[in-house]
Amino acid sequence: MRYAAIDIGSNAIRLLIADINEPSRNASFKKNTLIRVPLRLGDDAFLDKKISDKKVAELVKTMVAFRNLMDVYKVTDYMACATSAMREAKNGKEIVKKVLDEANIELEIVEGQREANIIYSSHVNEQIDIKKNYLYIDVGGGSTELSVFSDGQPEVSRSFNIGTIRMLDNQDKQETWDELKEWIKDNCRKYKSLSGIGTGGNINKLFRISEEKEGQPLTFNQLKTIYNHLNSFSLKERISVLGLNQDRADVIIPACEIYLTVLKWAGIKQIYVPRVGMVDGIVQMLIEKNLK
């Protein structure tokens, strides 16, 4: 079997085509094809509360291309989810209809809690030591999802409207930061020893920059050192000298700031980076759906 996951985020749109090894609850999958298109829907959604006609046209073209790829790869099932940018866009429902009409793709605009649940479905709990306690941090372009794990199970989770594109556009609000700080205080400080788990394109890139061994955590001090190093370069230098992609070179700074702030407030000294995210969670949800 072959499944497809589409994640329409605030910074980029991703298509993952995955080959399912066996039709069982413990099924694993192999990533066949992963495509990322940096559309930046968040710039429109967070500033204008509406996605422009130009961006809508680009999104529909991308979805038509994804539909053609899914057909060529003979995908047996798929799931397409849109997150923070589409949640806030007044024309979100119109776009969903346009994508269905022109690309024949059913698109779901997911709420913050469902987004956190999908990310959790990536089975990240199987890659950690269940005897320890963790704060799971997923930083996106428009929102940050936090989940507390204890004994391998999610205890509490929350989505906050703080993200990299939102920060670049100065659309993050102090009251939301205050809510984030209070939530961490209420839900994390009761655990004496808490480690972090980070997901998202930016933390993956930061982990690669660190040259840390796979499976080893990044320390708070390592992350702070990388942040200071990156921040010492201009945006142009991060692209030309450090070789970062244009759509990564700007968002990686606010992403670093979010991770460092959350880790500091939660009293966490190290963060694991298992390299899973929204599309991995979508594939796992498809596996479980088809088992039923």
C-alpha positions in Angstrom: 0.0 0.0 0.0 1.0 3.6 -0.6 -0.3 6.6 1.3 0.1 10.3 0.8 0.2 13.1 3.4 -0.3 16.7 2.6 0.6 19.4 5.1 -0.4 23.0 4.2 1.5 25.1 6.7 2.1 28.8 7.2 5.6 28.7 5.7 5.6 25.7 3.3 3.4 22.9 1.8 4.6 19.3 2.0 3.7 16.2 0.2 4.9 12.9 1.6 4.3 9.7 -0.3 5.0 6.6 1.9 5.1 2.9 1.3 3.4 0.9 4.0 5.4 -2.2 5.0 2.5 -4.2 6.5 -1.1 -3.7 7.2 -1.0 -3.9 11.0 -1.2 -1.6 14.0 2.6 -1.7 14.3 3.1 -1.0 10.6 6.1 1.0 9.7 6.5 3.0 6.5 9.3 4.0 4.2 9.4 7.6 2.8 9.2 7.2 -0.9 8.9 10.9 -2.0 9.0 14.1 0.0 8.3 17.4 -1.8 8.3 20.9 -0.1 7.0 24.0 -1.7 7.7 27.3 0.2 4.4 29.2 -0.4 4.3 31.3 2.7 0.5 31.5 3.1 1.1 33.0 6.6 2.3 36.3 5.2 -1.2 36.9 3.8 -3.2 35.2 6.6 -1.6 36.9 9.6 -1.3 40.4 8.1 -4.5 40.6 5.9 -6.6 37.8 7.5 -7.1 36.6 3.9 -5.0 34.7 1.4 -4.5 36.7 -1.8 -5.7 35.6 -5.2 -2.1 35.2 -6.3 -1.3 32.8 -3.4 -4.6 31.0 -3.9 -3.7 30.4 -7.5 -0.2 29.1 -6.5 -1.8 26.8 -3.9 -4.3 25.4 -6.4 -1.5 24.8 -8.9 0.5 23.0 -6.2 -2.5 20.8 -5.3 -3.1 19.9 -8.9 0.6 18.9 -9.2 0.3 16.9 -6.0 -2.9 15.2 -7.3 -1.1 14.2 -10.5 1.9 12.8 -8.5 -0.5 10.8 -6.3 -2.1 9.3 -9.3 1.2 8.5 -11.0 2.5 6.9 -7.8 -0.9 5.0 -7.5 -1.6 6.2 -4.0 -4.3 4.2 -2.3 -5.3 6.7 0.3 -4.4 10.3 1.3 -5.1 13.0 3.8 -4.6 16.7 3.3 -4.5 19.1 6.3 -4.2 22.9 6.5 -3.1 24.5 9.8 -2.6 27.9 11.3 -2.6 30.2 8.2 -5.8 28.6 6.7 -7.4 28.6 10.2 -7.1 32.4 10.3 -7.9 33.2 6.6 -11.4 34.5 6.1 -11.5 32.8 2.7 -10.3 29.4 4.0 -13.6 27.6 3.2 -13.6 29.1 -0.3 -10.1 27.8 -0.9 -11.1 24.3 0.4 -13.9 24.3 -2.2 -11.6 25.5 -5.0 -9.0 22.9 -4.2 -11.7 20.2 -4.3 -13.1 21.5 -7.6 -9.8 22.0 -9.4 -7.5 19.5 -7.9 -9.9 16.8 -6.6 -8.3 16.9 -3.2 -10.4 17.0 0.0 -8.7 19.5 2.3 -9.3 19.7 6.0 -8.6 22.8 8.0 -7.6 21.4 11.4 -7.9 23.2 14.7 -4.9 23.6 17.0 -5.8 20.6 19.3 -6.3 18.3 16.4 -3.0 19.5 14.9 -1.3 18.5 18.2 -3.0 15.1 18.1 -1.9 14.5 14.5 1.7 15.4 15.3 1.5 13.1 18.4 0.3 10.3 16.0 3.8 10.2 14.5 4.6 7.7 17.3 7.3 9.8 18.7 6.6 8.2 22.1 8.1 5.0 20.7 11.4 6.7 20.2 11.8 7.9 23.7 12.5 6.4 27.1 9.1 6.0 28.7 10.6 6.2 32.2 11.3 9.9 31.6 9.1 12.9 31.3 9.1 15.1 28.2 7.8 18.4 26.8 7.0 17.9 23.1 7.5 21.2 21.2 6.5 21.6 17.6 7.2 25.0 16.1 5.5 26.0 12.9 5.0 29.2 10.9 1.8 30.2 12.6 1.6 28.2 15.8 3.5 26.2 18.4 2.1 23.0 19.8 3.2 21.8 23.3 2.4 18.4 24.8 3.6 17.0 28.2 4.5 13.2 28.2 4.8 11.1 31.3 5.3 7.3 31.3 5.1 7.4 27.5 1.6 8.9 27.5 0.4 12.5 26.6 -0.9 14.2 29.8 -1.9 17.6 28.5 -1.4 19.6 25.3 -2.1 23.1 24.0 -1.7 25.1 20.7 -0.5 28.7 20.9 -0.6 31.3 18.1 3.1 31.9 18.2 5.1 30.9 15.1 8.0 31.9 13.0 6.1 33.7 10.2 3.8 35.3 12.8 6.9 36.7 14.6 8.6 37.9 11.3 5.3 39.8 10.5 5.1 41.2 14.1 1.8 39.5 14.6 2.7 37.6 17.8 0.9 39.1 20.8 2.4 39.7 24.3 -0.7 38.2 25.9 -0.2 35.0 23.9 3.4 34.8 25.2 2.1 35.4 28.7 -0.4 32.5 28.3 2.4 30.3 27.0 4.5 31.1 30.1 1.6 30.5 32.5 0.7 27.2 30.8 4.3 26.0 31.1 4.4 27.0 34.7 1.2 25.2 35.5 2.0 22.0 33.5 5.7 21.5 33.5 7.2 22.8 36.7 5.7 19.9 38.7 8.1 17.5 36.9 11.5 17.5 38.5 13.3 16.1 35.5 11.9 17.2 32.1 13.6 16.7 28.7 12.4 18.3 25.5 11.4 16.8 22.2 11.5 19.1 19.2 9.9 18.7 15.8 9.6 20.9 12.7 11.9 21.9 9.8 13.8 24.5 11.8 14.8 22.3 14.7 15.8 19.6 12.2 18.1 22.1 10.5 19.5 23.3 13.8 20.3 19.7 14.8 22.2 19.2 11.5 24.1 22.4 12.0 25.1 21.2 15.5 26.7 18.0 13.9 25.5 16.1 17.0 25.2 12.3 16.7 21.8 10.9 15.7 19.8 10.0 18.8 21.8 12.4 21.0 20.1 15.4 22.5 21.0 19.0 21.9 21.7 20.9 25.1 20.2 24.3 25.8 23.7 25.8 25.7 24.4 24.2 22.3 21.2 25.6 20.9 22.0 29.1 22.4 25.5 29.0 20.8 24.1 28.1 17.4 21.5 30.8 17.8 24.1 33.4 18.6 26.3 32.2 15.7 23.4 32.4 13.2 22.2 35.8 14.5 25.7 37.2 14.0 25.1 37.0 10.2 22.8 39.1 8.2 19.9 37.4 6.3 21.9 37.7 3.1 25.0 36.2 4.7 23.0 33.3 6.2 22.1 32.5 2.6 25.4 33.2 0.8 27.9 32.3 3.5 26.1 29.6 5.6 24.2 28.2 2.6 20.8 28.2 4.1 17.8 28.2 1.8 16.1 31.6 1.4 12.9 30.4 3.0 14.8 28.9 5.9 17.4 31.7 6.5 14.8 34.1 8.0 12.5 31.8 10.0 15.3 29.9 11.7 16.0 32.9 14.0 12.5 33.2 15.5 12.2 29.4 15.6 15.4 29.4 17.7 14.0 32.1 20.0 10.8 30.1 20.5 12.6 26.9 21.4 15.0 28.6 23.7 12.2 30.5 25.5 10.1 27.4 26.0 13.1 25.4 27.2 14.1 28.2 29.6 10.6 28.7 31.0 10.2 24.9 31.5 13.7 24.5 33.1 14.7 22.0 30.4 18.4 21.5 29.7 18.3 19.2 26.7 16.1 18.5 23.7 15.9 15.4 21.4 15.2 15.8 17.7 13.6 12.7 16.3 12.9 14.2 12.8 9.2 13.5 12.6 6.4 15.9 12.1 2.9 16.6 10.7 3.2 14.5 7.6 4.5 11.5 9.6 1.6 11.8 11.9 -0.9 12.0 9.0 0.6 8.7 7.5 0.2 7.0 10.9 -3.5 8.2 11.1 -4.1 6.8 7.6 -2.6 3.4 8.7 -4.9 3.3 11.8 -8.0 4.5 9.8 -7.5 1.7 7.2 -7.1 -0.9 9.9 -10.5 -0.1 11.2 
